[in-house]
Amino acid sequence: MSVTPKRKIILALDIDYFYAQCEEIRHPDLKEKPVVVCVYSGRTETSGAVSTSNYVARKLGVRSGMPIYVAIRLLHDDRDAKFLPLDIEYYDGISERVMETIGRRSNRFEQVSIDEAFLDLTESTPDFRSAETVATEIKQEILEEERLTCTIGVAPNKLLAKMSADVSKPNGLKVLLPSEVKAFLENSLVDKLIGIGPKTSKKLSEQGIETIGQLSNFDEEKLTNKFGKNLGPWLRRLANGIDETPVEGRSVQQVSRIITLKHDASRFDFQDQLESLARSIHDRLQRMNVVGSNIGVVVITKELKTKNRARTLTAPTDSIDHILQVSSELFEGFFEEKENVKVEVRRIGIRVSGLGEWDEKPSTEKNASLTDFLS
């Protein structure tokens, strides 16, 4: 007897205007002003291209890939406009924490860029309503932990989830039920399909195809003759909302958690909050049945600068006491460093990496006394 496969539930996440939004977090006074993040070539003060911009600048005509001098010309009359250089190290740190946050939700997690990811919720959620709850919780977590807004689409496959997110920006959430797919696609322009660029869109227009609905009903043989035996049928499948591309799950490389302190700290006086943080890390390691060989701490200052300290262990562990002991020593050491005497810390985190299974993993009780693990 054949078994009908369970309908997939896929979540697509896109952090809104990521680089520019990161800059708004670092410089709150920019929130309502045009912000343009640029890749400067260095040849002149204005040579290079726009990487991204916030929605204030976009409404004034600024677009990604636009020459910087053109963006300057568009915003010439706006004295509040801010042009900033790309700061990948800063953005990477934030992205890493966001991806860790959403990666906890499913074993099938695929990061496709610094600000986009897919989750396969098929096994972890019973239906689309439950998936909507998960999506809402993810948005709230990212907002609380990183002060970032993001847009999420939930649908039966990656194509539709991504399209659902795209039409809901910024700070949106759209759940596309299987019964709604046909109506969702019918009158949308073909260039809204992920994978169809300007050249393909133009060729389709030459065939009288302007909407996804028209493409879905177009003669497949004619499409094959025009676009080839692979591309033609593929275009028609896309137009019918068919996408069997799996979420390429990856093994989790680390477990981390970051929290905001009750008060800015200039010394190690947050032991109580550290204990709950260590327990959270320990609990996840236990659920994953893995141990880690490296324990690190993350410090985010009042100025939103990120600093890391880490220690490699002589043997792996998942012990809450061990995690707490090492992280405490690392935080104490951080504040004792000469350059950190006047640093004010706003957020802290613990990271356990070098993960692996250990068949003869020591019990939690035994680990608690294994101080010889420390290097």
Sequence and secondary structure as in RCSB ss.txt:
>XXXX:A:sequence
MSVTPKRKIILALDIDYFYAQCEEIRHPDLKEKPVVVCVYSGRTETSGAVSTSNYVARKLGVRSGMPIYVAIRLL
HDDRDAKFLPLDIEYYDGISERVMETIGRRSNRFEQVSIDEAFLDLTESTPDFRSAETVATEIKQEILEEERLTC
TIGVAPNKLLAKMSADVSKPNGLKVLLPSEVKAFLENSLVDKLIGIGPKTSKKLSEQGIETIGQLSNFDEEKLTN
KFGKNLGPWLRRLANGIDETPVEGRSVQQVSRIITLKHDASRFDFQDQLESLARSIHDRLQRMNVVGSNIGVVVI
TKELKTKNRARTLTAPTDSIDHILQVSSELFEGFFEEKENVKVEVRRIGIRVSGLGEWDEKPSTEKNASLTDFLS
>XXXX:A:secstr
         EEEEEETTHHHHHHHHH GGGTTS EEEEEE SSSTT EEEEEE HHHHHTT  TT BHHHHHHHT
TT TT EEEE  HHHHHHHHHHHHHHHHTT S EEEEETTEEEEE TTT SSHHHHHHHHHHHHHHHHHHH   E
EEEEESSHHHHHHHHHTT SS EEE  GGGHHHHHHTSBGGGSTT  HHHHHHHHHTT  BHHHHHTS HHHHHH
HH TTHHHHHHHHHTT            EEEEEEEEEEEESSS  HHHHHHHHHHHHHHHHHHT BEEEEEEEEE
ETT  EEEEEEEEEEEE  HHHHHHHHHHHHHHHHHSGGGTT  EEEEEEEEES B  TT   HHHHTT GGG  
